[in-house]
Amino acid sequence: MYTLKIRKVGNSAGVTLPKNLLAELKVKEGDSLVLTECPDGFLITQYSDTFEEQMAAFEKGNRKYRNALRALSK
Protein backbone atom coordinates (compact mmCIF):
# COMPACT_ATOMS: atom_id res chain seq x y z
CA MET A 1 0.00 0.00 0.00
CA TYR A 2 1.26 3.45 -0.89
CA THR A 3 0.23 6.82 0.51
CA LEU A 4 0.45 9.58 -2.10
CA LYS A 5 0.43 13.28 -1.28
CA ILE A 6 -1.45 15.72 -3.51
CA ARG A 7 0.66 18.75 -4.44
CA LYS A 8 0.01 21.94 -6.34
CA VAL A 9 1.35 21.88 -9.91
CA GLY A 10 0.71 25.24 -11.54
CA ASN A 11 -3.08 25.74 -11.49
CA SER A 12 -3.66 22.00 -11.08
CA ALA A 13 -2.85 19.30 -8.55
CA GLY A 14 -0.69 16.20 -8.94
CA VAL A 15 0.83 13.29 -7.09
CA THR A 16 4.39 12.00 -7.02
CA LEU A 17 4.78 8.24 -7.46
CA PRO A 18 7.67 6.54 -5.63
CA LYS A 19 10.34 4.91 -7.79
CA ASN A 20 9.47 1.38 -6.62
CA LEU A 21 5.78 1.93 -7.50
CA LEU A 22 6.79 3.03 -11.00
CA ALA A 23 8.79 -0.19 -11.31
CA GLU A 24 5.81 -2.30 -10.15
CA LEU A 25 3.52 -0.56 -12.66
CA LYS A 26 6.22 -0.99 -15.34
CA VAL A 27 5.99 2.69 -16.33
CA LYS A 28 8.45 5.54 -16.59
CA GLU A 29 8.30 9.32 -16.79
CA GLY A 30 6.13 10.38 -19.73
CA ASP A 31 4.06 7.17 -19.85
CA SER A 32 0.28 7.30 -19.40
CA LEU A 33 -1.72 5.64 -16.64
CA VAL A 34 -5.40 4.71 -16.50
CA LEU A 35 -7.44 5.49 -13.38
CA THR A 36 -10.54 3.26 -13.23
CA GLU A 37 -13.34 3.63 -10.68
CA CYS A 38 -14.11 0.35 -8.91
CA PRO A 39 -16.71 -0.56 -6.25
CA ASP A 40 -14.00 -0.43 -3.54
CA GLY A 41 -12.21 2.70 -4.78
CA PHE A 42 -9.94 3.31 -7.76
CA LEU A 43 -7.52 1.17 -9.75
CA ILE A 44 -4.37 2.59 -11.40
CA THR A 45 -2.99 0.58 -14.31
CA GLN A 46 -0.56 1.00 -17.16
CA TYR A 47 -2.12 2.52 -20.31
CA SER A 48 -2.69 0.13 -23.20
CA ASP A 49 -3.45 1.13 -26.79
CA THR A 50 -6.25 -1.43 -26.89
CA PHE A 51 -7.77 -0.24 -23.60
CA GLU A 52 -9.97 2.41 -25.28
CA GLU A 53 -11.30 -0.16 -27.75
CA GLN A 54 -11.99 -2.66 -24.97
CA MET A 55 -13.83 -0.06 -22.87
CA ALA A 56 -15.93 1.01 -25.87
CA ALA A 57 -16.89 -2.63 -26.51
CA PHE A 58 -17.77 -3.07 -22.83
CA GLU A 59 -19.92 0.08 -22.78
CA LYS A 60 -21.78 -1.05 -25.91
CA GLY A 61 -22.44 -4.52 -24.48
CA ASN A 62 -23.26 -3.11 -21.06
CA ARG A 63 -26.01 -0.90 -22.55
CA LYS A 64 -27.36 -3.66 -24.79
CA TYR A 65 -27.48 -6.35 -22.08
CA ARG A 66 -28.11 -4.10 -19.06
CA ASN A 67 -31.18 -6.03 -17.84
CA ALA A 68 -29.53 -9.44 -18.27
CA LEU A 69 -26.38 -8.29 -16.44
CA ARG A 70 -28.47 -6.82 -13.64
CA ALA A 71 -30.36 -10.14 -13.25
CA LEU A 72 -27.10 -12.12 -13.27
CA SER A 73 -25.60 -9.93 -10.56
CA LYS A 74 -28.32 -10.85 -8.05
N, C-alpha and C positions, 0 to 999 in steps of 0.2 A: 504494500500500500504506500502511496506517495501523497504527500501534502504539498499542494502547489499554491503559491502566493500570487494574487492578482496585483499587477503593477500598472501604473500609468505609462502609456506609450503614445506620446503626442496627444491627440484628442481622443484616443481610444484606450482600451485596457488590454493587457496581455499576461501570459504566464510564461515562466521559464521552466523548461523541462530539464531535469538532471541528466548528466551524461549517460549514466547506466540505464535510465528509462529510454533514452533515444536508442541505445543499443538493443534493448529488449523489443522495442517497436520496429527495429531495423530501418530507421529513418535517420536522415542527417539534415543539417541546416539547408533550407530551401525546399525540402520535400513538403508535400501536403498530407494532412491528416483528415480523417472523417470523424465527426462527433455525432453519434447516433443516440437518440433518446430511447431508453429501455424502461421496462416497468420498475426496476429497482434503482434507476438513476441514468447515467450516461456511459457510453462505451466509446473509447478512442481507439481507432485502428488506422493502419497505414492505408493511404489512398490507392485505389486500384482503377485502372482505366475502364475496366468492365463494371465497376461498382454502379455507375450512373445507369447503365443499361439494365443491370440486375434490379435496381430499385424501381425503375420505370416498369419493368415486367411485373414486379411484385405489386405495385400500386394498381396496375391494370387488372390483375387477377384478384386482388383484394376487393376492388369495387365490384367486379363481376360476380364473385362468389361470396359476397359479404354475409348473406344469410346462412349459407352452408358452413362457413368458417365460424360464425357465431354459435351455431348449433353444435359443431364439433368441439368447441372450447368449453362447453358445459360439462 
